């Protein structure tokens, strides 16, 4: 009985943690998009750096309890944020949209 309660507790904790972190990442991605769309490229670059850094921290911890394939695609997308923001590449907007979508899916799936 104790093991079952422990597993349920761990499952609840990881679900809450994942949801919370995904909400934060989504808000940061939206800040990058808004800064880029309004022409504030320096802000977009700074926000993209923070988003990439925060994603790296989340990915390392989430790898313990989230399927790797779910993280791999998000990792691929996030790797391009900083270079795109620094160069002013408009392709960052669909990448941000895809990242937000996949982050929201991750939040509800785990």
Protein Blocks (a to p, Z undefined) as FASTA:
>chain_A
ZZmmmmmmmmmmmmmmmmmmmmmmmmmmmmmmmmmmnopamlmmmmmmmmmmmmmmmmmm
mmmmpcfklmmmmmmmmmmmmmmmmnopaklmmmmmmmmmmmmmmmmmZZ
